[in-house]
Amino acid sequence: MAELLAYSPPGWGGNLLAGLVNSVMIAVGAFALGLGIGTAGAFGKLYGGPVTRDLLAVYTTVVRAVPELVLILILYYAVTDAVNQTLVAMGYARIQISGLAAGIAVLGVVQGAYATEVLRGAIQSVPAGQIEAARAMGMSPGLLARRVTLPLMLSNALPGLGNLWLVATKDTALLAVVGFAELTQVTRQAAGTTKAYFTFFMAAGLLYLILSIGSGWLFALMERRARRGQPEMRG
C-alpha cells in the first residue's frame, strides 16, 4: 500500500494530490461564480420586475429539479457544440474549451440556482426596521445593500453557503464522466491500472473527508466572526 500511494512513480500519490488540487480549483471557481449568480438572482427575485422574477423562477426550478449529472452532460456537450456551430456559421473557427473552464462554468450555473434561494432567504431575514431606517436616512439602494443588507444577512447565509461549498467539492467528482482529471477520475485510472481498487478509493475518500472537515471548520469560524455582537440563539 505504501508503495502504491508513494508520491513519486511508480506510486500514484502525486497524481492523487494533483487531482485533489484540480477538484479544489474547480470547486473554488464554481462556488465563486455561483455566489455571484446567486447574489444577482436573490436581489432580482426580491426587487426585480415581473419578467425578471419569472425568468429567475424558471432557472432555479429547472436547475434544482434536473440531476446535476444530466445538467453537466447537457451544458458540457450541448452548449459547447451550440457555441461552436454558431461560430462556424459566423465564419469563425471552432474553439476548444478547456476542461477546467467548462467544469467551473457548468458547476457554477448549478451552484447559482441554489445560492439564489439561500441568499434570498437570508436577505428576507434582515429586520425590516433596519431597512426602513436606512431608507429614511436617504441611502441609495446600492449603499443600503452594501452597508446594511449584506452585512446583516451574512451570518444567516453562511450555514447554507457552507453546505453549498461542500456540495461543490463533491460535485467535482461528476466531471469524471467528461474525462476531466479531477480526483475521482485520477483515482479510477490508478485503480484500473494497478487493480488496487480498495486502496485507491479509500485514499480518495480520506482526501475528500479531510477537505470536508477543514471546510466545515473554516465556515464555522467565519460564522462565529459574522455573528459577533449578535445575541446568541438558544435551542
N, C-alpha and C positions, 0 to 999 in steps of 0.2 A: 504493500500500500504506500509506504514512504517513497519508494522508487517511482511509482505511478504518479504521485502528487508532487514530485520534486519540481522546483521552479524551472530548472534548465532541462532541455531534452536529454534523454528520452522521456523525462517526466512531462506532465501536462499542466503542472501548477501555474506556470507563467501564462499559458493560454487561458486557463480559467479566470485568472485575475484580469487579463486583458478583456475577456468577455464581460466580467463584472463592471469594469470601467466603462465599456460601451453601454451596458444596461443603465448605469447611473447617469451617463451623459444624455441618453435618450429620455430618461425619467425627468431629469432636471429641465431639459428643453421643453418637453411636453407639459410639465407642470407649470412652467413659466408662461407658455403660450396659452394653456388652459385658464390660468389665472387672469391673463389679460382679456381673453374672450369672456370669461365668467363675470369680470367686473363690468365690462361694457354691457353684457347681457342682462345682468341684475339691474343696473340703472335703466336699461331700455325697457325691461318688463315693468318696472315700477313707475317710471316717469315718461316713457315714450308714448307715441301716438298709437292709435288702434292697429295700424298696419304693422308697425314695429313690434308691438306686443304679440300679434298673431304670428308673425314670422318666427319670432323667438320661441313661441309656444310650440310651433311645428318642429323647430330644430331640437329643442330639449326633449320633446316627446319621442321623436324618431330615434335619436341617438341613444336615449335611455332604454328604448324598447327593443332595439336590434342588438343581438350579441356582439361584443367587441371584436371577436374573430371575424364575423361576417363583415363588419364595418371596415376592418383592416384590409380584407381582401378586396372589397369594393373600392375603397379610397386608394389603395396602393396600385391596383392594376387598372381599374376602370378609369379613374380620374387621370392617372398618368397617361394612359392611352388617349383619352379625350384631349388632353393638353397637346400631345404630340400630333394628333390628327389636325387640330386647329392650327398649329404652327406650320405643318406641311401645306395645308390649304391656303395659308397666307404667304407661302413662298419661303418659309424659313426651314432650317434643318431641325431634325428631331433632336431632343435633348435627353441626356441620361441623368436622371435624378439619383443622387447618392442615397444609399440605404439609411444613413444617419438622418439626413434632411427629411426623407419620406417618413421614417419612423417617428420623428418629432412632430411632423405635421399631422400624421394620422392620429397618434395618441393625444396630441394637443386638442384636436377637434372633439374627441371623446371626453377628455377632461373638462373642456369648456362647458359642455352641457351640464355636467354635474356641478361644476363650480358656480354656474349661474344660479342654480337653486340654493346652494349653500350660502352664497353671498346675499341673495335676495332675502332669505330668512334672517340673516344676521343684520342686514340693513333695517328690516322691519322691527327688529328688537330694540333699536335705538329709541329712547324715550321721546315721544312727540313733543313734549315741553321744551326739550333742548333744541330741537329743530326750529320750533316756533320762536324761541328766544333769539336764535341766530338770525333768523329772517327779520325779526323786529329790529335788530341792530344794523340791518342793511347789508348783510353778507350776500355776495353773489352766489349763484348755485355752485360754481366751481370752488369758491373759497369755503362755502358751507360743507361741501363734500370732503375737502382736504383737511379742514381743521376740526370738524365736528363729527360728521357721519363716519368716515373711515376709521379714525382713532377709536371711536366708541364701539363700532361693530367688530373690531379686530378680535377682541377677546372671545366673542361669541362665534366667530367664524373659524378660529384656529383648530378646534377639535375636528370639525368637518373637513377642513383643508388638510389636516394631518392624515385623516383616513384616505383622502384623495391621493395624497403623495404615496401612501403605501400601495394603493391600487395601481398607481402609475409604475412603481417599481416592479410589481408582479405582472402587469400587462405587457411589459417589455418582452416577457417570455413568449408572447403570442407572435412576435415578429420573427420567430424561428421558422414559421410557415412560409415566409417570403425569403428565407435564406440569409437574413442578416446575422452577423457573427456576434450576437449578444450571448449572455452566459448560458442560457438553455441550449442554444444551437451549438456552442463550443462543447458543452457537456455531452450532447448527443454524439458529436464527432469523436470525442475522446473515448466514450463508452463503446461506440461502434468499432473503433479501431482496435482497442485493447480487450474488448468483451468484458471489461470490469464494470458492468452496469451499476451494481450496488455501490461500489466505491465512489464513482464519479457523481452519481445522482445524490448520494448522501453528502458529498462535499459541496455540491451546488446548493442543496437545501440549507446547509450550515451557513454558506455565504449569504443567502437570502435572509436567513434568520438574524445574522449579525447586522445586516443592513437595516432590517425592520426594527430591531431593538435600539440601535443607535438613532434611527429616525424618530422613534417614539420618545426617547429621552430628550432629543433636541426640541421637538414640538412641545413637550411638557414644559421645558424651560422657557420657551417663547410665550407659552400661555400664562405661566406664572408672572413673567415680566409685564405682559399686557394687562393683567388683572391687578397690578399694583395700585393701591389706593381705592379699589372697589371693595364693597362689603363681601365677606366670604359667604358662599352658598352652602347651606347645611341641608343634608338629606333627612 
